[in-house]
Amino acid sequence: MSSSESLVEHSKRRAAFAAVDKHVDSSVRVLGVGSGSTVVYAAERLLELKKQNKLHPQLVCVPTSFQSKQLIVESGLTAVDLDDLPELDPGSNSFASIDVTIDGADEVDSELNAIKGGGGAHLREKLVANASKKLVLIADYRKDSSVLGEKWTKGVPVEVSPLAWRTIKRQLERLAPESRAQTSAAGSSTTAHAFEFAHPVAELRQAVRKAGPVVTDNGNFILDVSLGRIHDPPTVEHLLKMIPGVIEVGIFSKMASEAWFGNENGSINCRLPQTKAAD
Ligand SMILES: O=C(CO)[C@H](O)[C@H](O)COP(=O)(O)O
């Protein structure tokens, strides 16, 4: 750890390096590269591996944002568009065209559901994740929670068409927590809510060094929707996605196969489905 680097940045770098070292070897031909500040460390490791001739000589990388494409190019790697890739295993059940994608996250729950889109890139991130055999998340302890919405309190990023953002906002704010049935071990039936807040709030994301709203890489707006704790991520993802004009939702339910966290003390840990093993 360098003297100028904070412990959290040190642990983010360690988590990113560990994920790259585990998943990117010379057999990986197509790699998805996520967006955000943690992915910068993954790109740093890719550059090191490239210099050591440890990457596939024909490796191509699929960017998830303008930033991600810059990282790929600056690492001396080749960027390609998702739709220019052939299927990896034609004739199989899988339509995947990417071996593995490494991406950041704003929050990851105990079942590897995630909130993404803090950087506004979740549309392309989800397209790339969906076309990947494996999605590996990298983050730090501030994003590691048992239930989505526990630590990430800025709301679920929802990319929407600028044509109807006010209408979509009104509709989002009328969403009901949507009861779902639960059956206890004893067989009695109770109800639970898919999300916590009875009155969700949707805010148009504002740009920081520009007057007006954030405009995504795809020319759309983002509504950050505060729902409180999200008890049922797949149901909430579906509810939001069904609203006309919603282009993509920053809930990634059951997409990730692994998550690496940098811990507060500088150590790292890897979460696999239903397990959590310290290094
Ligand atoms: O989803 C994202 C961008 O849309 C990012 O991956 C997410 O915001 C995490 O970023 P960081 O690594 O900077 O915390």
The ligand as an ORCA input file, in Angstrom:
! r2SCAN-3c Opt
* xyz 0 1
  O     -22.816      0.530    -11.639
  C     -21.890      1.263    -11.820
  C     -21.914      2.356    -12.821
  O     -23.161      2.420    -13.426
  C     -20.652      1.106    -11.031
  O     -20.145     -0.173    -11.259
  C     -20.988      1.302     -9.587
  O     -21.527      2.604     -9.436
  C     -19.787      1.130     -8.682
  O     -18.852      2.145     -8.874
  P     -17.592      2.331     -7.939
  O     -16.676      1.184     -8.222
  O     -17.016      3.655     -8.337
  O     -18.063      2.325     -6.511
*
